[in-house]
Amino acid sequence: MELWGATVHSSPSELTEFGRELLAENPDHPGSLGIAISEAVAMCVADPNVRYALGSVLNHVLMHQTIIGEEALLQLAKVDEVPDVLVGCTGGGSNFGGLAFPFLREKMAGKMNPTIRCVEPAACPTLTKGEYRYDFGDSAGMTPLMKMHTLGNSFVPEPIHAGGLRYHGMSPLVSHLYETGMVEAISIPQLECFAGAMEFARTEGIVPAPEPTHAIAAAIREAQACKESGEEKVILTALCGHGHLDLASYEKYLSGEMIDYDLPDSAIAEAMESVPVI
Amino acid sequence: MSSFVGMSRTVLDYGGRTMTTNVPHQIHLEESEMPTQWYNVVPDLPTAPPPPLHPGTHEPAGPDDFAPLFPMALIEQEMTPERYIDIPGEVLDVYRLWRPSPLFRAHRLEKLLDTPARIYYKYEGVSPAGSQHGV
């Protein structure tokens, strides 16, 4: 990123008051997407010449990724295939929305009827264990309030390797689709995800980034169910990035150091206390 | 024009066995087939998602509430009633560094799993940054 001209700061950083507070409490703070958003917002507010390029969550970010699904629609049509099941990993929803929304359009138009499924980390199960209510999009409570599935804006997910999925909330749009029954959601622990990624790498050759290992593990579950039932389903997923920058995660998996995290309900309940009452 | 690699017959060699299939491993689009619009799903939904709220007043947040954070063009896209937004030419130029991205049929994974399912994956790792977030 710096090679391309950016200056990169690890969050929590010393650049903002919120970051300094967190580092004072814990110099080894693992950070989270919610904390990084707070710091980005603080920098925008402090300087009128600064604006924020968000990476997920809001409608326009998900819309910008829909070229992925639009291309996939055209490509599947070339081989006369229609998906029965779509699976996509969800952290803030951009990869999932990018793949799924064009197919959802076709489904709403009655042209196909795929099951559309979100796959989230068991250590950050926003859709499957969070509450659907108004919460801040960041950890310091600086953004407008958004109605979404949330584990509470103070929730700091365990340091799982899929850093892009470590967000306390979910895209309000994906949350709405889940709440209205238009998409499903499951959560999968990271050891199963990496086991699936190993099978994928050893057959397809590509080393997946930790985030889409969740989608791969879900696709494998679905394919195994097809083996049991004999159904010839067409499964579509998005491999949203390679894992060449994440080889340290694979090293931990291969050496047996990677662990799954228990997420007690009490941890969620404690973080939910940070959610404002509207 | 479609551009299948191994369009007629793809030969797979896995687990000591050889398998043939009419469905290729790679399914490509030509550069000229790349979509030129983003799709906004919101106007197509049966019910609208609840609006964002101003954190102080708890009233629906408007463009001005987002103005300190985001460029106005993005705020307009965030709230647009339009179903499609033309992708700006400068963005299309950058997309062409790697788009259209390939769709793959995971023949070898299917074989390993011994499943009758057909698994396809859209691969975004071909971008310069190696992920969907591009450059």
Chai-1 contact restraints between the chains, C-beta under 6 A:
chainA,res_idxA,chainB,res_idxB,connection_type,confidence,min_distance_angstrom,max_distance_angstrom,comment,restraint_id
A,C44,B,P68,contact,1.0,0.0,6.0,A-B,restraint_1
A,C44,B,L69,contact,1.0,0.0,6.0,A-B,restraint_2
A,V45,B,P68,contact,1.0,0.0,6.0,A-B,restraint_3
A,R51,B,F70,contact,1.0,0.0,6.0,A-B,restraint_4
A,R51,B,P71,contact,1.0,0.0,6.0,A-B,restraint_5
A,Y52,B,L69,contact,1.0,0.0,6.0,A-B,restraint_6
A,L58,B,E78,contact,1.0,0.0,6.0,A-B,restraint_7
A,N59,B,E78,contact,1.0,0.0,6.0,A-B,restraint_8
A,H60,B,L74,contact,1.0,0.0,6.0,A-B,restraint_9
A,H60,B,Q77,contact,1.0,0.0,6.0,A-B,restraint_10
A,H60,B,E78,contact,1.0,0.0,6.0,A-B,restraint_11
A,M63,B,W38,contact,1.0,0.0,6.0,A-B,restraint_12
A,M63,B,N40,contact,1.0,0.0,6.0,A-B,restraint_13
A,H64,B,W38,contact,1.0,0.0,6.0,A-B,restraint_14
A,T66,B,W38,contact,1.0,0.0,6.0,A-B,restraint_15
A,T66,B,Y39,contact,1.0,0.0,6.0,A-B,restraint_16
A,I67,B,P35,contact,1.0,0.0,6.0,A-B,restraint_17
A,I68,B,K122,contact,1.0,0.0,6.0,A-B,restraint_18
A,E70,B,P35,contact,1.0,0.0,6.0,A-B,restraint_19
A,E71,B,P100,contact,1.0,0.0,6.0,A-B,restraint_20
A,A72,B,L103,contact,1.0,0.0,6.0,A-B,restraint_21
A,A72,B,K122,contact,1.0,0.0,6.0,A-B,restraint_22
A,L74,B,L29,contact,1.0,0.0,6.0,A-B,restraint_23
A,Q75,B,I27,contact,1.0,0.0,6.0,A-B,restraint_24
A,Q75,B,L103,contact,1.0,0.0,6.0,A-B,restraint_25
A,K78,B,S2,contact,1.0,0.0,6.0,A-B,restraint_26
A,K78,B,I27,contact,1.0,0.0,6.0,A-B,restraint_27
A,V79,B,V23,contact,1.0,0.0,6.0,A-B,restraint_28
A,V79,B,I27,contact,1.0,0.0,6.0,A-B,restraint_29
A,N95,B,Q132,contact,1.0,0.0,6.0,A-B,restraint_30
A,F101,B,Y39,contact,1.0,0.0,6.0,A-B,restraint_31
A,F101,B,V41,contact,1.0,0.0,6.0,A-B,restraint_32
A,P102,B,Y39,contact,1.0,0.0,6.0,A-B,restraint_33
A,R105,B,D44,contact,1.0,0.0,6.0,A-B,restraint_34
A,M108,B,D44,contact,1.0,0.0,6.0,A-B,restraint_35
A,P144,B,P52,contact,1.0,0.0,6.0,A-B,restraint_36
A,P144,B,A61,contact,1.0,0.0,6.0,A-B,restraint_37
A,P144,B,D65,contact,1.0,0.0,6.0,A-B,restraint_38
A,L145,B,L53,contact,1.0,0.0,6.0,A-B,restraint_39
A,L145,B,P55,contact,1.0,0.0,6.0,A-B,restraint_40
A,M146,B,P52,contact,1.0,0.0,6.0,A-B,restraint_41
A,K147,B,P50,contact,1.0,0.0,6.0,A-B,restraint_42
A,P172,B,P49,contact,1.0,0.0,6.0,A-B,restraint_43
A,L173,B,P49,contact,1.0,0.0,6.0,A-B,restraint_44
A,H176,B,P49,contact,1.0,0.0,6.0,A-B,restraint_45
A,F200,B,L109,contact,1.0,0.0,6.0,A-B,restraint_46
A,T203,B,R108,contact,1.0,0.0,6.0,A-B,restraint_47
A,T203,B,L109,contact,1.0,0.0,6.0,A-B,restraint_48
A,T203,B,L112,contact,1.0,0.0,6.0,A-B,restraint_49
A,E204,B,A106,contact,1.0,0.0,6.0,A-B,restraint_50
A,E204,B,R108,contact,1.0,0.0,6.0,A-B,restraint_51
A,E204,B,L109,contact,1.0,0.0,6.0,A-B,restraint_52
A,A219,B,I119,contact,1.0,0.0,6.0,A-B,restraint_53
A,A223,B,L113,contact,1.0,0.0,6.0,A-B,restraint_54
A,A223,B,T115,contact,1.0,0.0,6.0,A-B,restraint_55
A,A223,B,A117,contact,1.0,0.0,6.0,A-B,restraint_56
A,C226,B,T115,contact,1.0,0.0,6.0,A-B,restraint_57
A,C226,B,P116,contact,1.0,0.0,6.0,A-B,restraint_58
A,C226,B,A117,contact,1.0,0.0,6.0,A-B,restraint_59
A,K227,B,T115,contact,1.0,0.0,6.0,A-B,restraint_60
A,E232,B,P116,contact,1.0,0.0,6.0,A-B,restraint_61
A,K233,B,A117,contact,1.0,0.0,6.0,A-B,restraint_62
A,V234,B,R118,contact,1.0,0.0,6.0,A-B,restraint_63
A,I235,B,A117,contact,1.0,0.0,6.0,A-B,restraint_64
A,I235,B,I119,contact,1.0,0.0,6.0,A-B,restraint_65
A,L236,B,Y120,contact,1.0,0.0,6.0,A-B,restraint_66
A,T237,B,Y121,contact,1.0,0.0,6.0,A-B,restraint_67
A,A238,B,K122,contact,1.0,0.0,6.0,A-B,restraint_68
A,L239,B,Y121,contact,1.0,0.0,6.0,A-B,restraint_69
A,L239,B,Y123,contact,1.0,0.0,6.0,A-B,restraint_70
A,C240,B,E124,contact,1.0,0.0,6.0,A-B,restraint_71
A,C240,B,S131,contact,1.0,0.0,6.0,A-B,restraint_72
A,C240,B,Q132,contact,1.0,0.0,6.0,A-B,restraint_73
A,G241,B,E124,contact,1.0,0.0,6.0,A-B,restraint_74
A,G241,B,G125,contact,1.0,0.0,6.0,A-B,restraint_75
A,G241,B,G130,contact,1.0,0.0,6.0,A-B,restraint_76
A,G241,B,S131,contact,1.0,0.0,6.0,A-B,restraint_77
A,H242,B,G125,contact,1.0,0.0,6.0,A-B,restraint_78
A,H242,B,G130,contact,1.0,0.0,6.0,A-B,restraint_79
A,I278,B,H58,contact,1.0,0.0,6.0,A-B,restraint_80
